[in-house]
Amino acid sequence: MMQLTEEQRKALIEHAKAWIADADAARDEIPFGFDEDTEKEFSLIKIALASLTAEPVAVRYRWSPPHMKMPDGSQFYGDWKLVHDPAIANPSADYERVNLYTATPAPAIKPVKLPDDGLDDCIRDWGPEQARNNFDTGYNYASWRYQQELEKAGYQVEGE
């Protein structure tokens, strides 16, 4: 785990926010959006920002006075205690504190294999003339197939 001072953390947060704002503005100017590498960089900066701005949900702490040693000369430690409100963890310098977080800020995303647009099926089922004249039906069929693939992958799909 990387250790940062509060000033370093704040500087990184500001840099990430500025980078995201600049990238959003630049992406709007590019006709087909970012290339794959730039999209990855964009995602990494967002993950870093989420991690830097995450708030602890609990604190564990234990008594570890620097002047107290075990008979073998090693550092003495008390038992860990857990509090859900970081404000009530003992603030004394004789206590070691560890912030606890709910989960990693960026869960893994499952890949989804999208089906074709369904136009070939519409042409096969309804014939070329009807499929060409009934764009809404073909569009709805393709939309339904996308929804099926997303649901199979475990995503919740809202709307029709």
N, C-alpha and C positions, 0 to 999 in steps of 0.2 A: 504494500500500500504506500502511496506517495504522501509525504508530509508537506503541507503548505502552511505558510504564515497567513494570517487573515488578509494582509495587504496583497499577497500573491493571489489568493483566492478571489478577492474583489477585482483585481486587475484582469484575471482570466475571465471572470464573468462578464465584465465590460467588453473585453475583446471579442468574446463569443457572441454577445448580443449585437455588436457592431458588424461582425462578419456575417451573421445570419441576415441582418437587415440589408446589407450590401448585396448579398447573394440573392435574396428575394427580389430586389429591384433589378438586378442583372438578369435573372431568369425570365422576368416578364418581357425583357427586350429581345430575348433569343427566340426565334420562331418555333423551334422544336424542343426548347428547354435545354437543360444541362446534359452533358454526356455522362456516361455511367460512372466514371471516376469522380467527377465533380459532385454527382448525386451522393456518392459514398462519403466524400469529404463533408458534404452538407449534413448528412445523417450523423457522422461522427461528432461534428461540432454541437449538434442538438443534444446528443447523448451526453457529451461532456458538460454542457450547460445544465442539463437536468441533474447530473451527479453533483455539480458544484453548488447548486441551489437547493438540494434536498435537505429537509429538516429531520432531525432525529425524533423518533417516536418514544424512545426510552433511553435511560442511561444506566449502565452498571458501574458500580464503584466499589473500591475496597480501601481499607486503611493500609498505608504503606509508608510509615514514618521513616525518613532516611537515616535517622540516628539509631534505629532499632535493628539489630542483627540476630540471626539464628545462631545457635551454638557452633555451627560449622562455618560461620562468617558470612553466609548468604543473606540476602535481604529478607526481612520479615514482611509477610503479607497477611492481612486479615481476610475474612471470607468476603466473597462478592455479594453485593446487595443490588437489587434491581428496583428502580423507580420509573414510573411512566411519565412523570413530569420532570424534565431536566432541571427545572428551577429549584427543586427540592433536594437534588443531589448535594452532598456536603461539599461546600466550596473550598475547604481548607487545603493548603498546599500538601498536607500529609496524606491526601487521598488521591488515588489513581482513578481516573474516569475514562470510560469508553462510551461513545455515542453509538446507539443502535438504530438501524434503519429498517423499514418494512421489507423492502425487496430491492433488487437491482432496478435502476431507473429505466432500463430498456429491455423489455422482455423479447425473447426470440420470436420472430415472425415466421409462420409456416409458409412455404412456397405454395402457390396455387397454379395449377395448369389450367389455363383458360381454353375453352372449346373454340372451334371456329365460329364465325358469325351466324351460322345457321342458314345462310342464303342458299347453299347447295341443297340442304334438306327441304327448304321451301320450294325450290324449283322442282325437285324430284317429287314431292308430295302434291303440289298444286299445279305444276306445269309452269313454263317460263312466263307466259303472258299474265297469268293470275298473280304469280309471285312478284313480277315487276310492277303490276298495278296495285298491289296490296302491301306497300312498304311498311305500314304500321304493324301488320301481322308478322312480317318477317323480323322487324325490329323487336317486337315483344317476345317472339320465340327465342331470339338470340339473348335477350335480356334474361329470360327464364333459365336458359342453359348456363349463363354466367352465374346466376344465383345458385343453381344446383351445385356447381363446382365449388363455389365459396363455402356453402354449407357443408359439403363433404369434407372440406379441409378444416372444419371446426369453427368457422367464423359465423357470427350472428349477422344476418342480413336484414336490414330494416326496409320497410316500404314494400311495394309490389314488385 
